[in-house]
Amino acid sequence: MNLFRTPIFNKATGEWSRPLDKKFLRLCAVYRLMKKGVIDQARAIELIAERHAPAEMKTLRMTVELWSFK
């Protein structure tokens, strides 16, 4: 199973399509940048907020705090 793709049913054609889940890809990229020390916690939150809705950001802020590498 590919975690980067989410299935969506197209009623017109009766087929499933699998577009990229760009929110998940953004989280993966931000995690890797933090792990390498390229960005800090504040920049990580900025990058995630570009793709996610404000309602999702409360949980994601806590997630970034868990990612804090020292």
N, CA, C and O atoms as a GROMACS GRO file, in nm:
protein
  280
    1MET      N    1   0.084  -0.118   0.000
    1MET     CA    2   0.000   0.000   0.000
    1MET      C    3   0.089   0.125   0.000
    1MET      O    4   0.189   0.131   0.072
    2ASN      N    5   0.053   0.221  -0.079
    2ASN     CA    6   0.130   0.344  -0.087
    2ASN      C    7   0.064   0.450   0.002
    2ASN      O    8  -0.048   0.492  -0.026
    3LEU      N    9   0.131   0.491   0.108
    3LEU     CA   10   0.075   0.587   0.202
    3LEU      C   11   0.069   0.728   0.147
    3LEU      O   12   0.001   0.814   0.203
    4PHE      N   13   0.139   0.753   0.036
    4PHE     CA   14   0.139   0.887  -0.022
    4PHE      C   15   0.018   0.912  -0.110
    4PHE      O   16  -0.002   1.025  -0.156
    5ARG      N   17  -0.063   0.812  -0.134
    5ARG     CA   18  -0.177   0.824  -0.223
    5ARG      C   19  -0.305   0.786  -0.149
    5ARG      O   20  -0.305   0.697  -0.064
    6THR      N   21  -0.413   0.854  -0.183
    6THR     CA   22  -0.543   0.824  -0.124
    6THR      C   23  -0.642   0.794  -0.235
    6THR      O   24  -0.651   0.871  -0.331
    7PRO      N   25  -0.717   0.685  -0.226
    7PRO     CA   26  -0.811   0.651  -0.333
    7PRO      C   27  -0.936   0.740  -0.330
    7PRO      O   28  -0.991   0.769  -0.224
    8ILE      N   29  -0.978   0.782  -0.449
    8ILE     CA   30  -1.100   0.861  -0.465
    8ILE      C   31  -1.181   0.796  -0.577
    8ILE      O   32  -1.128   0.767  -0.684
    9PHE      N   33  -1.310   0.774  -0.552
    9PHE     CA   34  -1.396   0.712  -0.652
    9PHE      C   35  -1.454   0.817  -0.745
    9PHE      O   36  -1.514   0.914  -0.698
   10ASN      N   37  -1.436   0.800  -0.875
   10ASN     CA   38  -1.490   0.889  -0.976
   10ASN      C   39  -1.622   0.830  -1.025
   10ASN      O   40  -1.622   0.727  -1.093
   11LYS      N   41  -1.734   0.892  -0.991
   11LYS     CA   42  -1.866   0.838  -1.025
   11LYS      C   43  -1.892   0.840  -1.175
   11LYS      O   44  -1.961   0.752  -1.226
   12ALA      N   45  -1.837   0.937  -1.246
   12ALA     CA   46  -1.860   0.948  -1.390
   12ALA      C   47  -1.801   0.830  -1.466
   12ALA      O   48  -1.864   0.776  -1.557
   13THR      N   49  -1.680   0.790  -1.429
   13THR     CA   50  -1.614   0.680  -1.500
   13THR      C   51  -1.631   0.547  -1.428
   13THR      O   52  -1.608   0.441  -1.487
   14GLY      N   53  -1.671   0.551  -1.301
   14GLY     CA   54  -1.686   0.428  -1.224
   14GLY      C   55  -1.553   0.366  -1.185
   14GLY      O   56  -1.545   0.245  -1.162
   15GLU      N   57  -1.447   0.448  -1.177
   15GLU     CA   58  -1.314   0.398  -1.145
   15GLU      C   59  -1.256   0.473  -1.026
   15GLU      O   60  -1.299   0.582  -0.990
   16TRP      N   61  -1.156   0.411  -0.966
   16TRP     CA   62  -1.083   0.472  -0.855
   16TRP      C   63  -0.960   0.542  -0.910
   16TRP      O   64  -0.891   0.487  -0.996
   17SER      N   65  -0.931   0.660  -0.862
   17SER     CA   66  -0.805   0.728  -0.893
   17SER      C   67  -0.727   0.743  -0.763
   17SER      O   68  -0.785   0.739  -0.654
   18ARG      N   69  -0.597   0.760  -0.774
   18ARG     CA   70  -0.514   0.768  -0.654
   18ARG      C   71  -0.426   0.892  -0.660
   18ARG      O   72  -0.308   0.880  -0.694
   19PRO      N   73  -0.479   1.010  -0.627
   19PRO     CA   74  -0.397   1.131  -0.628
   19PRO      C   75  -0.300   1.134  -0.510
   19PRO      O   76  -0.318   1.063  -0.411
   20LEU      N   77  -0.198   1.214  -0.523
   20LEU     CA   78  -0.100   1.228  -0.414
   20LEU      C   79  -0.163   1.298  -0.295
   20LEU      O   80  -0.239   1.394  -0.311
   21ASP      N   81  -0.132   1.251  -0.175
   21ASP     CA   82  -0.176   1.315  -0.052
   21ASP      C   83  -0.068   1.417  -0.015
   21ASP      O   84   0.030   1.385   0.052
   22LYS      N   85  -0.086   1.540  -0.060
   22LYS     CA   86   0.016   1.642  -0.043
   22LYS      C   87   0.035   1.685   0.101
   22LYS      O   88   0.142   1.732   0.138
   23LYS      N   89  -0.067   1.670   0.182
   23LYS     CA   90  -0.053   1.703   0.325
   23LYS      C   91   0.044   1.606   0.392
   23LYS      O   92   0.131   1.647   0.469
   24PHE      N   93   0.028   1.477   0.362
   24PHE     CA   94   0.116   1.377   0.421
   24PHE      C   95   0.259   1.395   0.371
   24PHE      O   96   0.354   1.384   0.449
   25LEU      N   97   0.275   1.424   0.243
   25LEU     CA   98   0.409   1.446   0.189
   25LEU      C   99   0.475   1.567   0.253
   25LEU      O  100   0.596   1.565   0.278
   26ARG      N  101   0.398   1.672   0.281
   26ARG     CA  102   0.453   1.791   0.346
   26ARG      C  103   0.503   1.755   0.486
   26ARG      O  104   0.611   1.798   0.525
   27LEU      N  105   0.425   1.678   0.560
   27LEU     CA  106   0.468   1.638   0.695
   27LEU      C  107   0.597   1.558   0.689
   27LEU      O  108   0.688   1.579   0.770
   28CYS      N  109   0.607   1.467   0.594
   28CYS     CA  110   0.728   1.386   0.581
   28CYS      C  111   0.850   1.472   0.550
   28CYS      O  112   0.957   1.453   0.608
   29ALA      N  113   0.833   1.568   0.459
   29ALA     CA  114   0.944   1.655   0.421
   29ALA      C  115   0.988   1.743   0.538
   29ALA      O  116   1.107   1.760   0.561
   30VAL      N  117   0.893   1.797   0.611
   30VAL     CA  118   0.926   1.882   0.726
   30VAL      C  119   0.996   1.800   0.834
   30VAL      O  120   1.092   1.848   0.894
   31TYR      N  121   0.950   1.680   0.858
   31TYR     CA  122   1.015   1.593   0.957
   31TYR      C  123   1.161   1.568   0.918
   31TYR      O  124   1.251   1.575   1.002
   32ARG      N  125   1.184   1.538   0.791
   32ARG     CA  126   1.321   1.511   0.747
   32ARG      C  127   1.410   1.635   0.759
   32ARG      O  128   1.527   1.624   0.796
   33LEU      N  129   1.355   1.752   0.727
   33LEU     CA  130   1.434   1.875   0.740
   33LEU      C  131   1.468   1.904   0.886
   33LEU      O  132   1.579   1.948   0.916
   34MET      N  133   1.373   1.880   0.975
   34MET     CA  134   1.402   1.901   1.118
   34MET      C  135   1.505   1.801   1.168
   34MET      O  136   1.595   1.836   1.244
   35LYS      N  137   1.494   1.677   1.124
   35LYS     CA  138   1.586   1.574   1.169
   35LYS      C  139   1.730   1.605   1.125
   35LYS      O  140   1.825   1.578   1.199
   36LYS      N  141   1.744   1.661   1.005
   36LYS     CA  142   1.877   1.698   0.955
   36LYS      C  143   1.929   1.828   1.015
   36LYS      O  144   2.046   1.861   0.998
   37GLY      N  145   1.842   1.903   1.084
   37GLY     CA  146   1.884   2.028   1.145
   37GLY      C  147   1.882   2.147   1.049
   37GLY      O  148   1.941   2.250   1.078
   38VAL      N  149   1.814   2.132   0.936
   38VAL     CA  150   1.808   2.239   0.838
   38VAL      C  151   1.711   2.348   0.881
   38VAL      O  152   1.735   2.467   0.857
   39ILE      N  153   1.601   2.310   0.946
   39ILE     CA  154   1.502   2.407   0.992
   39ILE      C  155   1.478   2.388   1.142
   39ILE      O  156   1.506   2.282   1.198
   40ASP      N  157   1.426   2.492   1.204
   40ASP     CA  158   1.393   2.483   1.346
   40ASP      C  159   1.242   2.461   1.362
   40ASP      O  160   1.169   2.449   1.264
   41GLN      N  161   1.198   2.457   1.485
   41GLN     CA  162   1.059   2.428   1.516
   41GLN      C  163   0.964   2.535   1.461
   41GLN      O  164   0.858   2.501   1.410
   42ALA      N  165   1.000   2.661   1.469
   42ALA     CA  166   0.914   2.768   1.420
   42ALA      C  167   0.896   2.760   1.268
   42ALA      O  168   0.785   2.776   1.218
   43ARG      N  169   1.004   2.734   1.196
   43ARG     CA  170   0.995   2.722   1.050
   43ARG      C  171   0.915   2.598   1.011
   43ARG      O  172   0.842   2.601   0.911
   44ALA      N  173   0.927   2.491   1.088
   44ALA     CA  174   0.850   2.369   1.060
   44ALA      C  175   0.700   2.396   1.070
   44ALA      O  176   0.622   2.350   0.986
   45ILE      N  177   0.661   2.470   1.170
   45ILE     CA  178   0.519   2.504   1.187
   45ILE      C  179   0.471   2.591   1.071
   45ILE      O  180   0.360   2.574   1.022
   46GLU      N  181   0.555   2.685   1.027
   46GLU     CA  182   0.518   2.769   0.912
   46GLU      C  183   0.496   2.686   0.787
   46GLU      O  184   0.398   2.706   0.715
   47LEU      N  185   0.586   2.593   0.761
   47LEU     CA  186   0.575   2.510   0.642
   47LEU      C  187   0.451   2.420   0.645
   47LEU      O  188   0.385   2.402   0.544
   48ILE      N  189   0.422   2.366   0.760
   48ILE     CA  190   0.305   2.280   0.773
   48ILE      C  191   0.177   2.361   0.759
   48ILE      O  192   0.080   2.314   0.700
   49ALA      N  193   0.176   2.482   0.813
   49ALA     CA  194   0.056   2.566   0.807
   49ALA      C  195   0.021   2.607   0.664
   49ALA      O  196  -0.094   2.639   0.636
   50GLU      N  197   0.119   2.608   0.575
   50GLU     CA  198   0.091   2.642   0.435
   50GLU      C  199  -0.002   2.542   0.369
   50GLU      O  200  -0.078   2.579   0.279
   51ARG      N  201   0.001   2.418   0.411
   51ARG     CA  202  -0.077   2.312   0.347
   51ARG      C  203  -0.200   2.270   0.428
   51ARG      O  204  -0.297   2.221   0.370
   52HIS      N  205  -0.197   2.288   0.560
   52HIS     CA  206  -0.304   2.238   0.646
   52HIS      C  207  -0.399   2.349   0.691
   52HIS      O  208  -0.363   2.467   0.695
   53ALA      N  209  -0.520   2.309   0.724
   53ALA     CA  210  -0.623   2.402   0.770
   53ALA      C  211  -0.593   2.443   0.915
   53ALA      O  212  -0.528   2.369   0.989
   54PRO      N  213  -0.640   2.562   0.955
   54PRO     CA  214  -0.617   2.608   1.092
   54PRO      C  215  -0.670   2.511   1.198
   54PRO      O  216  -0.612   2.501   1.306
   55ALA      N  217  -0.778   2.441   1.170
   55ALA     CA  218  -0.833   2.346   1.267
   55ALA      C  219  -0.739   2.228   1.291
   55ALA      O  220  -0.739   2.170   1.399
   56GLU      N  221  -0.659   2.193   1.192
   56GLU     CA  222  -0.565   2.082   1.206
   56GLU      C  223  -0.435   2.123   1.275
   56GLU      O  224  -0.359   2.037   1.320
   57MET      N  225  -0.410   2.251   1.282
   57MET     CA  226  -0.280   2.298   1.330
   57MET      C  227  -0.257   2.276   1.479
   57MET      O  228  -0.141   2.266   1.521
   58LYS      N  229  -0.361   2.267   1.560
   58LYS     CA  230  -0.340   2.245   1.703
   58LYS      C  231  -0.269   2.112   1.726
   58LYS      O  232  -0.171   2.104   1.800
   59THR      N  233  -0.318   2.009   1.662
   59THR     CA  234  -0.257   1.877   1.675
   59THR      C  235  -0.118   1.875   1.611
   59THR      O  236  -0.026   1.814   1.665
   60LEU      N  237  -0.105   1.941   1.498
   60LEU     CA  238   0.024   1.940   1.428
   60LEU      C  239   0.131   2.018   1.503
   60LEU      O  240   0.248   1.982   1.497
   61ARG      N  241   0.093   2.124   1.573
   61ARG     CA  242   0.191   2.197   1.656
   61ARG      C  243   0.248   2.106   1.764
   61ARG      O  244   0.368   2.106   1.792
   62MET      N  245   0.159   2.028   1.825
   62MET     CA  246   0.204   1.934   1.928
   62MET      C  247   0.294   1.826   1.868
   62MET      O  248   0.390   1.781   1.931
   63THR      N  249   0.263   1.785   1.746
   63THR     CA  250   0.345   1.685   1.678
   63THR      C  251   0.485   1.740   1.653
   63THR      O  252   0.584   1.669   1.674
   64VAL      N  253   0.495   1.863   1.609
   64VAL     CA  254   0.626   1.924   1.583
   64VAL      C  255   0.704   1.936   1.713
   64VAL      O  256   0.826   1.918   1.713
   65GLU      N  257   0.637   1.965   1.825
   65GLU     CA  258   0.707   1.970   1.953
   65GLU      C  259   0.766   1.833   1.989
   65GLU      O  260   0.874   1.825   2.047
   66LEU      N  261   0.696   1.727   1.955
   66LEU     CA  262   0.748   1.594   1.980
   66LEU      C  263   0.870   1.563   1.894
   66LEU      O  264   0.957   1.485   1.932
   67TRP      N  265   0.876   1.626   1.777
   67TRP     CA  266   0.986   1.605   1.685
   67TRP      C  267   1.111   1.680   1.724
   67TRP      O  268   1.216   1.656   1.664
   68SER      N  269   1.106   1.768   1.820
   68SER     CA  270   1.221   1.852   1.856
   68SER      C  271   1.342   1.765   1.888
   68SER      O  272   1.342   1.688   1.984
   69PHE      N  273   1.444   1.779   1.805
   69PHE     CA  274   1.566   1.700   1.821
   69PHE      C  275   1.671   1.785   1.892
   69PHE      O  276   1.687   1.903   1.862
   70LYS      N  277   1.740   1.723   1.985
   70LYS     CA  278   1.842   1.797   2.060
   70LYS      C  279   1.973   1.723   2.056
   70LYS      O  280   2.071   1.769   2.113
   0.00000   0.00000   0.00000
